[in-house]
Structure formats: C-alpha cells, structure tokens
C-alpha cells in the first residue's frame, strides 16, 4: 500500500490532480498545499510492491527527486501506465 493512497485517490479519481512523489515528507508537503499525493513504501525503490490500479486514468503527475533514484522511480511509475 502506498502512503495515503486510499484517502487521497477518491478526489483524484473524479478529476482533481494528484502527484506521485518519492517520500512521505513530500506527500505531507503537497497535502499542505491541498494537492492529493501518494508515494510507495520504501520511497523510490518500492513502487513495484504496490497496487496502483486506483491511479489508472487519473490526472497524475510524477514528481521525481533530482537524482538517480528519483529518475528510476519516475521510469517505473510511468512504465506502469501513469
């Protein structure tokens, strides 16, 4: 399960934008700005361990950290069809 996935995906599924980020601190930062955000357990390396089907068809932006791990996470998330 991802951080706050079930709480935030209801809004995203009805058309509000959401973001996929690398860590829980990032999720909380986006939440302070009123934007639904989620991440995977373990940060950049955990995306393959979650069911992201709730995000298919949603208006989601992947916000990757500016490092090799962030780029790998972006590729994996986008590779899942988001």
C-alpha positions as CSV (number, residue, x, y, z in Angstrom):
1,X,0.0,0.0,0.0
2,X,1.2,3.5,-0.7
3,X,1.3,6.4,1.8
4,X,-2.3,7.8,2.0
5,X,-3.4,6.1,-1.3
6,X,-6.9,5.3,-0.2
7,X,-7.6,8.7,1.4
8,X,-6.4,10.8,-1.5
9,X,-7.4,8.8,-4.5
10,X,-11.1,9.5,-4.2
11,X,-10.5,13.1,-5.2
12,X,-8.1,12.1,-8.0
13,X,-10.5,9.6,-9.5
14,X,-13.1,12.3,-10.0
15,X,-10.7,14.5,-11.9
16,X,-8.7,16.5,-9.4
17,X,-5.0,16.4,-10.0
18,X,-2.7,14.3,-7.9
19,X,1.0,13.7,-7.7
20,X,3.3,10.7,-7.1
21,X,6.4,11.6,-5.1
22,X,9.4,9.8,-3.7
23,X,8.8,10.1,0.1
24,X,6.3,10.6,2.8
25,X,7.6,14.0,3.7
26,X,6.9,15.0,0.1
27,X,3.3,13.7,0.4
28,X,2.8,15.8,3.5
29,X,4.2,18.9,1.8
30,X,1.8,18.5,-1.1
31,X,-1.0,17.9,1.3
32,X,-0.3,21.3,2.9
33,X,-1.0,22.9,-0.5
34,X,-4.2,21.0,-0.9
35,X,-2.9,18.6,-3.6
36,X,-3.5,14.8,-3.3
37,X,-0.2,13.0,-3.2
38,X,1.0,9.4,-2.7
39,X,4.2,7.5,-2.6
40,X,5.4,3.9,-2.3
41,X,6.7,2.2,0.8
42,X,10.4,2.5,0.7
43,X,10.5,5.6,-1.4
44,X,12.0,5.3,-4.9
45,X,12.6,1.6,-4.7
46,X,9.1,0.5,-3.6
47,X,6.7,1.2,-6.5
48,X,6.7,-2.4,-7.8
49,X,5.3,-3.6,-4.5
50,X,2.0,-1.7,-4.6
51,X,-1.3,-2.0,-6.4
52,X,-1.5,1.3,-8.3
53,X,-4.6,0.4,-10.3
54,X,-6.6,3.2,-8.5
55,X,-4.5,5.7,-10.4
56,X,-5.1,4.4,-13.9
57,X,-6.9,7.1,-15.9
58,X,-6.4,9.7,-13.2
59,X,-4.8,13.1,-13.7
60,X,-1.5,12.3,-12.1
61,X,1.9,14.0,-12.3
62,X,5.1,12.2,-11.3
63,X,7.4,14.5,-9.3
64,X,10.8,12.8,-9.2
65,X,13.7,13.8,-7.0
66,X,16.6,15.2,-9.0
67,X,18.9,12.2,-8.5
68,X,19.4,8.7,-10.0
69,X,16.9,7.1,-7.6
70,X,14.3,9.7,-8.5
71,X,14.8,9.1,-12.2
72,X,14.5,5.3,-11.7
73,X,11.3,5.8,-9.8
74,X,9.9,8.1,-12.5
75,X,10.6,5.5,-15.2
76,X,9.0,2.7,-13.1
77,X,5.9,4.8,-12.3
78,X,5.4,5.9,-15.9
79,X,6.1,2.4,-17.0
80,X,3.0,1.3,-15.1
81,X,0.9,3.5,-17.3
82,X,0.5,6.6,-15.2
